[in-house]
Amino acid sequence: MVISFSLNKIPMALTSMIGMLTLVATGCVDSKTALGNIGSSTVVTMISMFIIAAGLNRTQMVTHLS
């Protein structure tokens, strides 16, 4: 997953889903544990940060500020 995130050849969401499915399929994590933390405040904060970063990248706000 780290290599896939670094290379950014496939979308980050797909990379994370493949990672989660791999862990569940190999038995490292059960499905209840894998899906149990989706509503936690940490996950919601990270998703919000990704959405804001994508919006700033699309509008090129960071480029204009720098």
mmCIF file of the N, C-alpha and C atoms, coordinates in Angstrom:
data_MODEL
# 
_entry.id   MODEL 
# 
loop_
_atom_site.group_PDB 
_atom_site.id 
_atom_site.type_symbol 
_atom_site.label_atom_id 
_atom_site.label_alt_id 
_atom_site.label_comp_id 
_atom_site.label_asym_id 
_atom_site.label_entity_id 
_atom_site.label_seq_id 
_atom_site.pdbx_PDB_ins_code 
_atom_site.Cartn_x 
_atom_site.Cartn_y 
_atom_site.Cartn_z 
_atom_site.occupancy 
_atom_site.B_iso_or_equiv 
_atom_site.pdbx_formal_charge 
_atom_site.auth_seq_id 
_atom_site.auth_comp_id 
_atom_site.auth_asym_id 
_atom_site.auth_atom_id 
_atom_site.pdbx_PDB_model_num 
ATOM 1   N N  . MET A 1 1  ? 0.813   -1.184  0.000   1.00 0.00 ? 1  MET A N  1 
ATOM 2   C CA . MET A 1 1  ? 0.000   0.000   0.000   1.00 0.00 ? 1  MET A CA 1 
ATOM 3   C C  . MET A 1 1  ? 0.860   1.252   0.000   1.00 0.00 ? 1  MET A C  1 
ATOM 4   N N  . VAL A 1 2  ? 1.946   1.237   0.733   1.00 0.00 ? 2  VAL A N  1 
ATOM 5   C CA . VAL A 1 2  ? 2.819   2.412   0.789   1.00 0.00 ? 2  VAL A CA 1 
ATOM 6   C C  . VAL A 1 2  ? 3.373   2.716   -0.595  1.00 0.00 ? 2  VAL A C  1 
ATOM 7   N N  . ILE A 1 3  ? 3.776   1.688   -1.308  1.00 0.00 ? 3  ILE A N  1 
ATOM 8   C CA . ILE A 1 3  ? 4.312   1.883   -2.659  1.00 0.00 ? 3  ILE A CA 1 
ATOM 9   C C  . ILE A 1 3  ? 3.228   2.414   -3.583  1.00 0.00 ? 3  ILE A C  1 
ATOM 10  N N  . SER A 1 4  ? 2.028   1.869   -3.483  1.00 0.00 ? 4  SER A N  1 
ATOM 11  C CA . SER A 1 4  ? 0.930   2.332   -4.331  1.00 0.00 ? 4  SER A CA 1 
ATOM 12  C C  . SER A 1 4  ? 0.561   3.778   -4.016  1.00 0.00 ? 4  SER A C  1 
ATOM 13  N N  . PHE A 1 5  ? 0.554   4.142   -2.721  1.00 0.00 ? 5  PHE A N  1 
ATOM 14  C CA . PHE A 1 5  ? 0.288   5.536   -2.368  1.00 0.00 ? 5  PHE A CA 1 
ATOM 15  C C  . PHE A 1 5  ? 1.387   6.448   -2.913  1.00 0.00 ? 5  PHE A C  1 
ATOM 16  N N  . SER A 1 6  ? 2.624   5.999   -2.862  1.00 0.00 ? 6  SER A N  1 
ATOM 17  C CA . SER A 1 6  ? 3.742   6.817   -3.320  1.00 0.00 ? 6  SER A CA 1 
ATOM 18  C C  . SER A 1 6  ? 3.724   7.007   -4.830  1.00 0.00 ? 6  SER A C  1 
ATOM 19  N N  . LEU A 1 7  ? 3.447   5.933   -5.562  1.00 0.00 ? 7  LEU A N  1 
ATOM 20  C CA . LEU A 1 7  ? 3.449   6.024   -7.025  1.00 0.00 ? 7  LEU A CA 1 
ATOM 21  C C  . LEU A 1 7  ? 2.214   6.729   -7.569  1.00 0.00 ? 7  LEU A C  1 
ATOM 22  N N  . ASN A 1 8  ? 1.099   6.631   -6.846  1.00 0.00 ? 8  ASN A N  1 
ATOM 23  C CA . ASN A 1 8  ? -0.153  7.296   -7.219  1.00 0.00 ? 8  ASN A CA 1 
ATOM 24  C C  . ASN A 1 8  ? -0.621  6.916   -8.622  1.00 0.00 ? 8  ASN A C  1 
ATOM 25  N N  . LYS A 1 9  ? -0.416  5.643   -8.996  1.00 0.00 ? 9  LYS A N  1 
ATOM 26  C CA . LYS A 1 9  ? -0.882  5.163   -10.304 1.00 0.00 ? 9  LYS A CA 1 
ATOM 27  C C  . LYS A 1 9  ? -2.374  4.873   -10.301 1.00 0.00 ? 9  LYS A C  1 
ATOM 28  N N  . ILE A 1 10 ? -2.892  4.375   -9.180  1.00 0.00 ? 10 ILE A N  1 
ATOM 29  C CA . ILE A 1 10 ? -4.324  4.152   -9.027  1.00 0.00 ? 10 ILE A CA 1 
ATOM 30  C C  . ILE A 1 10 ? -4.816  5.073   -7.917  1.00 0.00 ? 10 ILE A C  1 
ATOM 31  N N  . PRO A 1 11 ? -6.098  5.421   -7.926  1.00 0.00 ? 11 PRO A N  1 
ATOM 32  C CA . PRO A 1 11 ? -6.613  6.367   -6.922  1.00 0.00 ? 11 PRO A CA 1 
ATOM 33  C C  . PRO A 1 11 ? -6.393  5.884   -5.488  1.00 0.00 ? 11 PRO A C  1 
ATOM 34  N N  . MET A 1 12 ? -6.222  6.829   -4.576  1.00 0.00 ? 12 MET A N  1 
ATOM 35  C CA . MET A 1 12 ? -5.970  6.502   -3.175  1.00 0.00 ? 12 MET A CA 1 
ATOM 36  C C  . MET A 1 12 ? -7.115  5.709   -2.562  1.00 0.00 ? 12 MET A C  1 
ATOM 37  N N  . ALA A 1 13 ? -8.339  6.043   -2.918  1.00 0.00 ? 13 ALA A N  1 
ATOM 38  C CA . ALA A 1 13 ? -9.488  5.326   -2.362  1.00 0.00 ? 13 ALA A CA 1 
ATOM 39  C C  . ALA A 1 13 ? -9.456  3.856   -2.754  1.00 0.00 ? 13 ALA A C  1 
ATOM 40  N N  . LEU A 1 14 ? -9.117  3.597   -4.003  1.00 0.00 ? 14 LEU A N  1 
ATOM 41  C CA . LEU A 1 14 ? -9.031  2.215   -4.468  1.00 0.00 ? 14 LEU A CA 1 
ATOM 42  C C  . LEU A 1 14 ? -7.875  1.483   -3.795  1.00 0.00 ? 14 LEU A C  1 
ATOM 43  N N  . THR A 1 15 ? -6.767  2.154   -3.607  1.00 0.00 ? 15 THR A N  1 
ATOM 44  C CA . THR A 1 15 ? -5.623  1.552   -2.918  1.00 0.00 ? 15 THR A CA 1 
ATOM 45  C C  . THR A 1 15 ? -5.989  1.166   -1.499  1.00 0.00 ? 15 THR A C  1 
ATOM 46  N N  . SER A 1 16 ? -6.666  2.043   -0.793  1.00 0.00 ? 16 SER A N  1 
ATOM 47  C CA . SER A 1 16 ? -7.032  1.734   0.591   1.00 0.00 ? 16 SER A CA 1 
ATOM 48  C C  . SER A 1 16 ? -8.059  0.617   0.665   1.00 0.00 ? 16 SER A C  1 
ATOM 49  N N  . MET A 1 17 ? -9.004  0.576   -0.273  1.00 0.00 ? 17 MET A N  1 
ATOM 50  C CA . MET A 1 17 ? -9.989  -0.501  -0.275  1.00 0.00 ? 17 MET A CA 1 
ATOM 51  C C  . MET A 1 17 ? -9.336  -1.850  -0.583  1.00 0.00 ? 17 MET A C  1 
ATOM 52  N N  . ILE A 1 18 ? -8.399  -1.867  -1.519  1.00 0.00 ? 18 ILE A N  1 
ATOM 53  C CA . ILE A 1 18 ? -7.679  -3.104  -1.841  1.00 0.00 ? 18 ILE A CA 1 
ATOM 54  C C  . ILE A 1 18 ? -6.889  -3.570  -0.617  1.00 0.00 ? 18 ILE A C  1 
ATOM 55  N N  . GLY A 1 19 ? -6.267  -2.642  0.086   1.00 0.00 ? 19 GLY A N  1 
ATOM 56  C CA . GLY A 1 19 ? -5.528  -2.991  1.298   1.00 0.00 ? 19 GLY A CA 1 
ATOM 57  C C  . GLY A 1 19 ? -6.427  -3.587  2.361   1.00 0.00 ? 19 GLY A C  1 
ATOM 58  N N  . MET A 1 20 ? -7.598  -2.973  2.573   1.00 0.00 ? 20 MET A N  1 
ATOM 59  C CA . MET A 1 20 ? -8.528  -3.484  3.573   1.00 0.00 ? 20 MET A CA 1 
ATOM 60  C C  . MET A 1 20 ? -9.048  -4.861  3.170   1.00 0.00 ? 20 MET A C  1 
ATOM 61  N N  . LEU A 1 21 ? -9.421  -5.020  1.906   1.00 0.00 ? 21 LEU A N  1 
ATOM 62  C CA . LEU A 1 21 ? -9.929  -6.311  1.437   1.00 0.00 ? 21 LEU A CA 1 
ATOM 63  C C  . LEU A 1 21 ? -8.862  -7.398  1.526   1.00 0.00 ? 21 LEU A C  1 
ATOM 64  N N  . THR A 1 22 ? -7.604  -7.036  1.270   1.00 0.00 ? 22 THR A N  1 
ATOM 65  C CA . THR A 1 22 ? -6.514  -8.000  1.385   1.00 0.00 ? 22 THR A CA 1 
ATOM 66  C C  . THR A 1 22 ? -6.345  -8.460  2.825   1.00 0.00 ? 22 THR A C  1 
ATOM 67  N N  . LEU A 1 23 ? -6.403  -7.532  3.766   1.00 0.00 ? 23 LEU A N  1 
ATOM 68  C CA . LEU A 1 23 ? -6.280  -7.894  5.176   1.00 0.00 ? 23 LEU A CA 1 
ATOM 69  C C  . LEU A 1 23 ? -7.434  -8.781  5.634   1.00 0.00 ? 23 LEU A C  1 
ATOM 70  N N  . VAL A 1 24 ? -8.645  -8.499  5.162   1.00 0.00 ? 24 VAL A N  1 
ATOM 71  C CA . VAL A 1 24 ? -9.799  -9.317  5.531   1.00 0.00 ? 24 VAL A CA 1 
ATOM 72  C C  . VAL A 1 24 ? -9.704  -10.689 4.870   1.00 0.00 ? 24 VAL A C  1 
ATOM 73  N N  . ALA A 1 25 ? -9.311  -10.738 3.590   1.00 0.00 ? 25 ALA A N  1 
ATOM 74  C CA . ALA A 1 25 ? -9.232  -12.005 2.858   1.00 0.00 ? 25 ALA A CA 1 
ATOM 75  C C  . ALA A 1 25 ? -8.163  -12.938 3.416   1.00 0.00 ? 25 ALA A C  1 
ATOM 76  N N  . THR A 1 26 ? -7.062  -12.383 3.903   1.00 0.00 ? 26 THR A N  1 
ATOM 77  C CA . THR A 1 26 ? -5.991  -13.217 4.441   1.00 0.00 ? 26 THR A CA 1 
ATOM 78  C C  . THR A 1 26 ? -6.231  -13.591 5.904   1.00 0.00 ? 26 THR A C  1 
ATOM 79  N N  . GLY A 1 27 ? -7.238  -13.015 6.520   1.00 0.00 ? 27 GLY A N  1 
ATOM 80  C CA . GLY A 1 27 ? -7.567  -13.363 7.891   1.00 0.00 ? 27 GLY A CA 1 
ATOM 81  C C  . GLY A 1 27 ? -6.795  -12.571 8.934   1.00 0.00 ? 27 GLY A C  1 
ATOM 82  N N  . CYS A 1 28 ? -6.050  -11.563 8.521   1.00 0.00 ? 28 CYS A N  1 
ATOM 83  C CA . CYS A 1 28 ? -5.315  -10.736 9.485   1.00 0.00 ? 28 CYS A CA 1 
ATOM 84  C C  . CYS A 1 28 ? -6.267  -9.903  10.333  1.00 0.00 ? 28 CYS A C  1 
ATOM 85  N N  . VAL A 1 29 ? -7.388  -9.495  9.737   1.00 0.00 ? 29 VAL A N  1 
ATOM 86  C CA . VAL A 1 29 ? -8.376  -8.664  10.422  1.00 0.00 ? 29 VAL A CA 1 
ATOM 87  C C  . VAL A 1 29 ? -9.752  -9.226  10.068  1.00 0.00 ? 29 VAL A C  1 
ATOM 88  N N  . ASP A 1 30 ? -10.662 -9.291  11.059  1.00 0.00 ? 30 ASP A N  1 
ATOM 89  C CA . ASP A 1 30 ? -12.016 -9.726  10.722  1.00 0.00 ? 30 ASP A CA 1 
ATOM 90  C C  . ASP A 1 30 ? -12.808 -8.541  10.168  1.00 0.00 ? 30 ASP A C  1 
ATOM 91  N N  . SER A 1 31 ? -13.896 -8.835  9.475   1.00 0.00 ? 31 SER A N  1 
ATOM 92  C CA . SER A 1 31 ? -14.645 -7.785  8.778   1.00 0.00 ? 31 SER A CA 1 
ATOM 93  C C  . SER A 1 31 ? -15.265 -6.779  9.741   1.00 0.00 ? 31 SER A C  1 
ATOM 94  N N  . LYS A 1 32 ? -15.666 -7.223  10.931  1.00 0.00 ? 32 LYS A N  1 
ATOM 95  C CA . LYS A 1 32 ? -16.250 -6.293  11.897  1.00 0.00 ? 32 LYS A CA 1 
ATOM 96  C C  . LYS A 1 32 ? -15.226 -5.256  12.344  1.00 0.00 ? 32 LYS A C  1 
ATOM 97  N N  . THR A 1 33 ? -14.003 -5.680  12.558  1.00 0.00 ? 33 THR A N  1 
ATOM 98  C CA . THR A 1 33 ? -12.942 -4.758  12.959  1.00 0.00 ? 33 THR A CA 1 
ATOM 99  C C  . THR A 1 33 ? -12.569 -3.830  11.810  1.00 0.00 ? 33 THR A C  1 
ATOM 100 N N  . ALA A 1 34 ? -12.509 -4.372  10.596  1.00 0.00 ? 34 ALA A N  1 
ATOM 101 C CA . ALA A 1 34 ? -12.115 -3.571  9.436   1.00 0.00 ? 34 ALA A CA 1 
ATOM 102 C C  . ALA A 1 34 ? -13.112 -2.459  9.146   1.00 0.00 ? 34 ALA A C  1 
ATOM 103 N N  . LEU A 1 35 ? -14.384 -2.736  9.313   1.00 0.00 ? 35 LEU A N  1 
ATOM 104 C CA . LEU A 1 35 ? -15.409 -1.740  9.010   1.00 0.00 ? 35 LEU A CA 1 
ATOM 105 C C  . LEU A 1 35 ? -15.927 -1.007  10.242  1.00 0.00 ? 35 LEU A C  1 
ATOM 106 N N  . GLY A 1 36 ? -15.468 -1.394  11.422  1.00 0.00 ? 36 GLY A N  1 
ATOM 107 C CA . GLY A 1 36 ? -15.979 -0.820  12.660  1.00 0.00 ? 36 GLY A CA 1 
ATOM 108 C C  . GLY A 1 36 ? -15.542 0.599   12.942  1.00 0.00 ? 36 GLY A C  1 
ATOM 109 N N  . ASN A 1 37 ? -14.440 1.049   12.362  1.00 0.00 ? 37 ASN A N  1 
ATOM 110 C CA . ASN A 1 37 ? -13.907 2.377   12.681  1.00 0.00 ? 37 ASN A CA 1 
ATOM 111 C C  . ASN A 1 37 ? -14.214 3.439   11.631  1.00 0.00 ? 37 ASN A C  1 
ATOM 112 N N  . ILE A 1 38 ? -15.093 3.143   10.696  1.00 0.00 ? 38 ILE A N  1 
ATOM 113 C CA . ILE A 1 38 ? -15.379 4.108   9.627   1.00 0.00 ? 38 ILE A CA 1 
ATOM 114 C C  . ILE A 1 38 ? -16.025 5.374   10.182  1.00 0.00 ? 38 ILE A C  1 
ATOM 115 N N  . GLY A 1 39 ? -16.854 5.261   11.210  1.00 0.00 ? 39 GLY A N  1 
ATOM 116 C CA . GLY A 1 39 ? -17.534 6.422   11.766  1.00 0.00 ? 39 GLY A CA 1 
ATOM 117 C C  . GLY A 1 39 ? -16.763 7.158   12.837  1.00 0.00 ? 39 GLY A C  1 
ATOM 118 N N  . SER A 1 40 ? -15.528 6.759   13.124  1.00 0.00 ? 40 SER A N  1 
ATOM 119 C CA . SER A 1 40 ? -14.780 7.432   14.182  1.00 0.00 ? 40 SER A CA 1 
ATOM 120 C C  . SER A 1 40 ? -14.373 8.843   13.755  1.00 0.00 ? 40 SER A C  1 
ATOM 121 N N  . SER A 1 41 ? -14.118 9.675   14.727  1.00 0.00 ? 41 SER A N  1 
ATOM 122 C CA . SER A 1 41 ? -13.803 11.072  14.422  1.00 0.00 ? 41 SER A CA 1 
ATOM 123 C C  . SER A 1 41 ? -12.485 11.214  13.657  1.00 0.00 ? 41 SER A C  1 
ATOM 124 N N  . THR A 1 42 ? -11.540 10.320  13.886  1.00 0.00 ? 42 THR A N  1 
ATOM 125 C CA . THR A 1 42 ? -10.268 10.387  13.168  1.00 0.00 ? 42 THR A CA 1 
ATOM 126 C C  . THR A 1 42 ? -10.466 10.139  11.677  1.00 0.00 ? 42 THR A C  1 
ATOM 127 N N  . VAL A 1 43 ? -11.260 9.137   11.345  1.00 0.00 ? 43 VAL A N  1 
ATOM 128 C CA . VAL A 1 43 ? -11.512 8.814   9.942   1.00 0.00 ? 43 VAL A CA 1 
ATOM 129 C C  . VAL A 1 43 ? -12.270 9.944   9.260   1.00 0.00 ? 43 VAL A C  1 
ATOM 130 N N  . VAL A 1 44 ? -13.267 10.494  9.942   1.00 0.00 ? 44 VAL A N  1 
ATOM 131 C CA . VAL A 1 44 ? -14.042 11.595  9.369   1.00 0.00 ? 44 VAL A CA 1 
ATOM 132 C C  . VAL A 1 44 ? -13.151 12.807  9.142   1.00 0.00 ? 44 VAL A C  1 
ATOM 133 N N  . THR A 1 45 ? -12.242 13.085  10.066  1.00 0.00 ? 45 THR A N  1 
ATOM 134 C CA . THR A 1 45 ? -11.315 14.206  9.914   1.00 0.00 ? 45 THR A CA 1 
ATOM 135 C C  . THR A 1 45 ? -10.388 13.994  8.722   1.00 0.00 ? 45 THR A C  1 
ATOM 136 N N  . MET A 1 46 ? -9.863  12.782  8.566   1.00 0.00 ? 46 MET A N  1 
ATOM 137 C CA . MET A 1 46 ? -8.972  12.511  7.431   1.00 0.00 ? 46 MET A CA 1 
ATOM 138 C C  . MET A 1 46 ? -9.710  12.621  6.102   1.00 0.00 ? 46 MET A C  1 
ATOM 139 N N  . ILE A 1 47 ? -10.940 12.104  6.036   1.00 0.00 ? 47 ILE A N  1 
ATOM 140 C CA . ILE A 1 47 ? -11.727 12.214  4.800   1.00 0.00 ? 47 ILE A CA 1 
ATOM 141 C C  . ILE A 1 47 ? -11.985 13.685  4.482   1.00 0.00 ? 47 ILE A C  1 
ATOM 142 N N  . SER A 1 48 ? -12.307 14.475  5.506   1.00 0.00 ? 48 SER A N  1 
ATOM 143 C CA . SER A 1 48 ? -12.538 15.911  5.297   1.00 0.00 ? 48 SER A CA 1 
ATOM 144 C C  . SER A 1 48 ? -11.285 16.603  4.773   1.00 0.00 ? 48 SER A C  1 
ATOM 145 N N  . MET A 1 49 ? -10.121 16.223  5.311   1.00 0.00 ? 49 MET A N  1 
ATOM 146 C CA . MET A 1 49 ? -8.870  16.832  4.852   1.00 0.00 ? 49 MET A CA 1 
ATOM 147 C C  . MET A 1 49 ? -8.583  16.472  3.396   1.00 0.00 ? 49 MET A C  1 
ATOM 148 N N  . PHE A 1 50 ? -8.862  15.218  2.996   1.00 0.00 ? 50 PHE A N  1 
ATOM 149 C CA . PHE A 1 50 ? -8.673  14.823  1.599   1.00 0.00 ? 50 PHE A CA 1 
ATOM 150 C C  . PHE A 1 50 ? -9.595  15.612  0.676   1.00 0.00 ? 50 PHE A C  1 
ATOM 151 N N  . ILE A 1 51 ? -10.843 15.820  1.092   1.00 0.00 ? 51 ILE A N  1 
ATOM 152 C CA . ILE A 1 51 ? -11.794 16.567  0.271   1.00 0.00 ? 51 ILE A CA 1 
ATOM 153 C C  . ILE A 1 51 ? -11.347 18.019  0.124   1.00 0.00 ? 51 ILE A C  1 
ATOM 154 N N  . ILE A 1 52 ? -10.927 18.634  1.218   1.00 0.00 ? 52 ILE A N  1 
ATOM 155 C CA . ILE A 1 52 ? -10.462 20.030  1.163   1.00 0.00 ? 52 ILE A CA 1 
ATOM 156 C C  . ILE A 1 52 ? -9.204  20.147  0.311   1.00 0.00 ? 52 ILE A C  1 
ATOM 157 N N  . ALA A 1 53 ? -8.274  19.203  0.457   1.00 0.00 ? 53 ALA A N  1 
ATOM 158 C CA . ALA A 1 53 ? -7.044  19.238  -0.336  1.00 0.00 ? 53 ALA A CA 1 
ATOM 159 C C  . ALA A 1 53 ? -7.348  19.076  -1.822  1.00 0.00 ? 53 ALA A C  1 
ATOM 160 N N  . ALA A 1 54 ? -8.287  18.202  -2.161  1.00 0.00 ? 54 ALA A N  1 
ATOM 161 C CA . ALA A 1 54 ? -8.656  18.027  -3.570  1.00 0.00 ? 54 ALA A CA 1 
ATOM 162 C C  . ALA A 1 54 ? -9.288  19.297  -4.126  1.00 0.00 ? 54 ALA A C  1 
ATOM 163 N N  . GLY A 1 55 ? -10.123 19.937  -3.322  1.00 0.00 ? 55 GLY A N  1 
ATOM 164 C CA . GLY A 1 55 ? -10.738 21.189  -3.765  1.00 0.00 ? 55 GLY A CA 1 
ATOM 165 C C  . GLY A 1 55 ? -9.720  22.292  -3.959  1.00 0.00 ? 55 GLY A C  1 
ATOM 166 N N  . LEU A 1 56 ? -8.770  22.411  -3.038  1.00 0.00 ? 56 LEU A N  1 
ATOM 167 C CA . LEU A 1 56 ? -7.727  23.434  -3.179  1.00 0.00 ? 56 LEU A CA 1 
ATOM 168 C C  . LEU A 1 56 ? -6.827  23.135  -4.374  1.00 0.00 ? 56 LEU A C  1 
ATOM 169 N N  . ASN A 1 57 ? -6.570  21.866  -4.630  1.00 0.00 ? 57 ASN A N  1 
ATOM 170 C CA . ASN A 1 57 ? -5.756  21.494  -5.783  1.00 0.00 ? 57 ASN A CA 1 
ATOM 171 C C  . ASN A 1 57 ? -6.488  21.797  -7.084  1.00 0.00 ? 57 ASN A C  1 
ATOM 172 N N  . ARG A 1 58 ? -7.781  21.520  -7.117  1.00 0.00 ? 58 ARG A N  1 
ATOM 173 C CA . ARG A 1 58 ? -8.561  21.749  -8.334  1.00 0.00 ? 58 ARG A CA 1 
ATOM 174 C C  . ARG A 1 58 ? -8.667  23.240  -8.662  1.00 0.00 ? 58 ARG A C  1 
ATOM 175 N N  . THR A 1 59 ? -8.818  24.071  -7.636  1.00 0.00 ? 59 THR A N  1 
ATOM 176 C CA . THR A 1 59 ? -8.942  25.507  -7.875  1.00 0.00 ? 59 THR A CA 1 
ATOM 177 C C  . THR A 1 59 ? -7.578  26.191  -7.979  1.00 0.00 ? 59 THR A C  1 
ATOM 178 N N  . GLN A 1 60 ? -6.497  25.453  -7.742  1.00 0.00 ? 60 GLN A N  1 
ATOM 179 C CA . GLN A 1 60 ? -5.133  25.954  -7.788  1.00 0.00 ? 60 GLN A CA 1 
ATOM 180 C C  . GLN A 1 60 ? -4.906  27.090  -6.800  1.00 0.00 ? 60 GLN A C  1 
ATOM 181 N N  . MET A 1 61 ? -5.623  27.024  -5.682  1.00 0.00 ? 61 MET A N  1 
ATOM 182 C CA . MET A 1 61 ? -5.480  28.046  -4.635  1.00 0.00 ? 61 MET A CA 1 
ATOM 183 C C  . MET A 1 61 ? -4.065  28.026  -4.040  1.00 0.00 ? 61 MET A C  1 
ATOM 184 N N  . VAL A 1 62 ? -3.528  26.820  -3.830  1.00 0.00 ? 62 VAL A N  1 
ATOM 185 C CA . VAL A 1 62 ? -2.186  26.701  -3.240  1.00 0.00 ? 62 VAL A CA 1 
ATOM 186 C C  . VAL A 1 62 ? -1.154  27.312  -4.163  1.00 0.00 ? 62 VAL A C  1 
ATOM 187 N N  . THR A 1 63 ? -1.279  27.105  -5.456  1.00 0.00 ? 63 THR A N  1 
ATOM 188 C CA . THR A 1 63 ? -0.349  27.658  -6.432  1.00 0.00 ? 63 THR A CA 1 
ATOM 189 C C  . THR A 1 63 ? -0.381  29.186  -6.393  1.00 0.00 ? 63 THR A C  1 
ATOM 190 N N  . HIS A 1 64 ? -1.575  29.732  -6.319  1.00 0.00 ? 64 HIS A N  1 
ATOM 191 C CA . HIS A 1 64 ? -1.715  31.192  -6.286  1.00 0.00 ? 64 HIS A CA 1 
ATOM 192 C C  . HIS A 1 64 ? -1.143  31.778  -4.986  1.00 0.00 ? 64 HIS A C  1 
ATOM 193 N N  . LEU A 1 65 ? -1.321  31.077  -3.877  1.00 0.00 ? 65 LEU A N  1 
ATOM 194 C CA . LEU A 1 65 ? -0.798  31.577  -2.605  1.00 0.00 ? 65 LEU A CA 1 
ATOM 195 C C  . LEU A 1 65 ? 0.720   31.478  -2.523  1.00 0.00 ? 65 LEU A C  1 
ATOM 196 N N  . SER A 1 66 ? 1.274   30.445  -3.150  1.00 0.00 ? 66 SER A N  1 
ATOM 197 C CA . SER A 1 66 ? 2.740   30.283  -3.073  1.00 0.00 ? 66 SER A CA 1 
ATOM 198 C C  . SER A 1 66 ? 3.393   31.151  -4.106  1.00 0.00 ? 66 SER A C  1 
# 
